[in-house]
Amino acid sequence: MTPAKSSPHASTRIRVALVITELEVGGAERCLANLATRLDRTRFDVAVISLASRPAPGRDVLVRQLEEEGIGVTFLNCDSKWRLPIAVRRLSRLLSAASPHVVHSFLFHANVASSMAMGRRRKSKLIHGLRVAEQGSWRRWLQSHYAKKADLTLVVSRKLKQFARDVLQVRSLVTPNGIDLVEFDEQTTQDIGMKQVDGRKRMIAVGRLDPQKGFDWLLDTLRDFLLGSDDWELQIVGAGPQENALKDQARKLHLIDRVQFLGRRADVPQLLSDADLFLLSSRWEGMPNALIEAMAARLPVVATDVEGVAQLLGPLHAAQLSPAGDAEEFVNRVSVLAADATLRVELGEANRARVESHFTLDKMVKRHAKVYRCAARSLDSVLASPPENR
């Protein structure tokens, strides 16, 4: 991204700086990388800034994706809260030199740092990305305080729009997540008929192993079902601070031979294709990418009714949604789908169609492109004609 020599009203490309907390593989990080590489290069000049250092080899898949597509990536090496003031100063200098038309920050720390770096006197439009309903009172206060300094907040679901209005007290637009269907099509065509090679059907859950995702609750909830069924096993895909505690919990619940912890994996589409039922046990969310990916892989799901889930499932939610924290209802949903292969197939196909209609990567990119074009001119125009947000 190079400094401007003319206004955004001229024929120059719109300069967009995408700022994120880190670039290890995750839902928000993947969305940013896909957005950066898919925006029309004839209309947009995109740069990416990560507050954290470059991920270690093997964890830098998204960075390499960006670099291979010619997207400039800058790392501010802010790997602890004590380095945040330094990162804010560096970010301020970078943005001042590049003078982007739009700065779009992703995730809590990047939102706070971007607001601090840009200050009150700025020429760039600042857009915050709200991707999860923050739970801690202190984090909510900070998010609200700095969101009010932004020009606009983009949220990924209608539930988050309500959260932004009622809790953060800021105006927002809904720009749902979207995924690239190609990798899921490739797995489906290559691996159809391979799901039950070992004789057991597979439930699968994917996400960071931390309290938000509710894997501890999931193990407690499914204990009796798994011990009472020889036909099903559970795979948990992901890494995080709860990994050792969850493995200990599985041992104490006598589930060690019924639950597989697969760790961080690069072949999630393959694993989803090989599974029979997807489970989402989150305590809170925004719009879970893992659920979109499962639907794209033609999986039926049982999910807790947290932010963004009902919007994703749409008319299909009745058989697949359980009140958050209601263990009895969750197991009932699992039991019904576990016993009915025909229903699983029907829901899986309908879930895929739902993603194709509303949550593709192409739709996500078009929504963001419209927001960036309008923001570079006037926020009134984007608020008057918001992008599609079903």
Secondary structure, DSSP 8 states (H G I E B T S, - for coil): ----SS-TTSSS-EEEEEEES--SS-HHHHHHHHHHHHS-TTTEEEEEEESS----TTS-HHHHHHHHTT-EEEE----SGGGHHHHHHHHHHHHHHH--SEEEEESHHHHHHHHHHH-SS-SSEEEEEE-B---SHHHHHHHHHHHTTSSEEEESSHHHHHHIIIII---EEE----B-SHHHHHHHHHHTT-TTTTS-EEEEEES-SSGGG-HHHHHHHHHHHHHT-SSEEEEEE--STTHHHHHHHHHHTT-TTTEEEEES-S-HHHHHHH-SEEEE--SS-BS-HHHHHHHHTT--EEEE--TTHHHHHGGGGGGTEE-TT-HHHHHHHHHHHHT-HHHHHHHHHHHHHHHHHH-BHHHHHHHHHHHHHHHHH-HHHHHHS-----
